[in-house]
Amino acid sequence: MSGPMSLSCFTEEELALLLSSPPSHDQNNNISINLTEISSTDLPPVKPSAIAIGAAYSHAISLAVMGPLFGETYHRAQAANSKEEFFKSKEAASAAAAWGSSITGSAVQAYGIGALINATGTMTQKGAAYLGALIFFASAAPSIVAQFFTEKRPLDTIAVGGVARVLESVGLTMILTWWGTRTSPFSS
């Protein structure tokens, strides 16, 4: 990369943060910046109810795909002699861990998409569909292509995963835009 880097993409606050801890250079003249000074106030605000709605939506989509996995666990729980016996099993612990990480991941995903909606100024459903499609193409499309060409998975498996990823990106973006993600309705 030759020539000076343009700093016009940074806000005054971001530039002040970057300049408060001067960058260091390694032996290859690569620049590194200390990012440990970034606090939670530097994260873009997203309305908490939008995160909750988005997490519920995203988690529901996730469970629709993972339903068969949990369905078998549920049937084994019914077949167990007692509820206590099932809840003490390793299977119950792994199902609870999977559920907990899924809901946490859904909340993080909802926050990230909400922050992108706010950062891009998306206000319409058409804009949300475009943004969701970009998120899909950037995050899920490469793995779908790899599943088809490299891994040679069955088309029905790829289709189910693809539909779930479209719902998680385009659908979630449209739902969050409809609900509203800005903490202040007067900010653009």
C-alpha positions in Angstrom: 0.0 0.0 0.0 1.7 3.2 -1.1 0.7 6.8 -0.4 -0.9 8.3 2.7 -4.1 6.9 4.1 -7.2 9.1 4.1 -8.6 9.8 7.6 -11.8 11.4 6.3 -13.7 8.2 7.2 -13.1 8.7 10.9 -15.1 11.0 13.3 -13.3 13.5 15.5 -13.8 11.2 18.5 -12.4 8.2 16.7 -9.4 10.2 15.5 -8.8 11.5 19.0 -8.9 7.9 20.3 -6.5 6.7 17.6 -4.1 9.6 18.3 -4.3 9.3 22.1 -2.3 6.0 21.9 0.2 6.5 19.1 0.6 3.6 16.7 3.7 1.4 16.9 5.6 0.0 14.0 7.1 -3.5 13.9 10.2 -4.6 11.9 8.2 -4.9 8.7 6.9 -1.3 9.1 3.4 -2.6 9.8 1.3 -0.3 12.0 -0.5 -1.6 15.1 -2.9 0.4 17.1 -3.7 -0.4 20.8 -7.5 -1.1 20.9 -7.7 -2.0 24.5 -8.7 1.6 25.4 -12.0 1.3 23.6 -14.9 1.2 26.0 -18.5 0.1 25.8 -19.5 3.7 25.2 -17.7 3.5 21.9 -20.2 0.9 20.7 -23.1 2.2 18.6 -26.3 2.3 20.6 -29.2 0.0 19.6 -32.6 0.1 21.2 -32.8 -2.8 23.8 -36.3 -3.8 22.7 -35.0 -4.2 19.1 -32.2 -6.5 20.4 -34.8 -8.6 22.3 -37.2 -8.8 19.3 -34.3 -9.6 17.0 -32.9 -12.3 19.4 -36.3 -13.9 19.7 -36.7 -13.9 15.9 -33.2 -15.2 15.2 -33.5 -17.8 17.9 -36.8 -19.0 16.5 -35.2 -19.4 13.0 -32.2 -21.2 14.6 -34.6 -23.6 16.5 -36.5 -24.3 13.3 -33.3 -25.6 11.7 -32.0 -27.3 14.9 -35.5 -28.6 15.8 -34.9 -32.2 14.8 -31.8 -32.3 17.1 -33.8 -31.0 20.1 -36.8 -33.1 19.1 -34.9 -36.3 19.6 -33.6 -35.1 23.0 -37.2 -34.2 24.0 -38.4 -37.7 23.1 -35.6 -39.3 25.1 -36.5 -37.1 28.1 -40.1 -38.4 27.9 -38.8 -42.0 27.8 -36.6 -41.4 30.9 -37.9 -43.0 34.1 -38.0 -39.6 35.8 -37.4 -36.0 35.1 -34.6 -35.9 37.6 -32.8 -38.7 35.8 -32.9 -36.8 32.5 -31.8 -33.5 34.0 -28.8 -35.1 35.6 -27.7 -36.6 32.2 -24.9 -35.2 30.0 -27.4 -34.9 27.2 -29.5 -32.4 29.1 -26.4 -30.4 30.0 -25.3 -30.2 26.4 -28.8 -29.3 25.2 -28.9 -26.5 27.8 -25.5 -25.3 26.7 -26.6 -25.3 23.0 -29.8 -23.4 23.9 -27.9 -20.8 25.9 -25.2 -20.2 23.3 -27.9 -20.0 20.6 -29.9 -17.3 22.4 -26.7 -15.4 23.2 -25.6 -15.7 19.6 -29.0 -14.5 18.5 -28.8 -11.4 20.7 -25.3 -10.6 19.5 -26.4 -11.0 15.9 -29.5 -8.8 16.5 -27.2 -6.1 18.0 -24.8 -6.3 15.1 -27.5 -6.0 12.5 -29.2 -3.2 14.5 -25.9 -1.3 14.6 -25.5 -1.7 10.9 -29.0 -0.4 10.3 -28.2 2.6 12.4 -24.8 3.2 10.9 -26.1 3.0 7.3 -29.2 5.1 8.0 -31.5 2.4 6.7 -35.1 3.6 7.2 -37.2 1.7 4.6 -38.1 -2.0 4.1 -36.5 -1.8 0.6 -33.3 -0.5 2.1 -33.5 -3.2 4.8 -33.9 -5.9 2.1 -30.8 -4.6 0.3 -28.7 -4.4 3.5 -29.9 -7.9 4.5 -28.9 -9.3 1.1 -25.5 -7.7 1.5 -25.1 -9.3 4.9 -26.2 -12.6 3.5 -23.7 -12.5 0.6 -20.9 -11.4 2.8 -21.5 -14.0 5.6 -23.4 -17.0 4.4 -23.0 -17.3 0.6 -19.4 -18.4 0.7 -20.2 -21.4 2.9 -23.2 -22.3 0.8 -21.0 -22.3 -2.4 -18.4 -24.4 -0.6 -21.1 -26.9 0.6 -22.3 -27.3 -3.0 -19.0 -27.4 -4.9 -16.4 -28.6 -2.4 -18.3 -30.7 0.1 -20.9 -31.9 -2.4 -23.7 -32.0 0.2 -27.2 -32.9 -0.8 -29.2 -30.0 -2.4 -32.0 -30.3 0.2 -29.6 -29.8 3.0 -28.0 -26.8 1.3 -31.4 -25.4 0.5 -32.6 -25.6 4.2 -29.5 -24.0 5.4 -29.7 -21.3 2.7 -33.3 -20.5 3.5 -32.4 -20.3 7.2 -29.5 -17.9 6.5 -31.6 -15.7 4.2 -34.2 -15.5 7.1 -31.5 -14.7 9.6 -30.0 -11.9 7.4 -32.7 -10.4 5.2 -35.6 -11.3 7.5 -33.9 -10.1 10.6 -32.9 -6.8 9.0 -36.4 -6.2 7.8 -38.0 -7.0 11.2 -35.5 -4.8 13.0 -36.1 -1.9 10.5 -39.9 -2.3 11.0 -39.5 -2.4 14.8 -37.0 0.5 14.9 -33.4 0.3 16.2 -32.5 3.8 17.0 -32.4 4.8 20.7 -33.5 8.3 19.7 -36.2 8.5 17.1 -34.9 11.9 15.9 -31.4 10.6 15.0 -30.8 9.6 11.4 
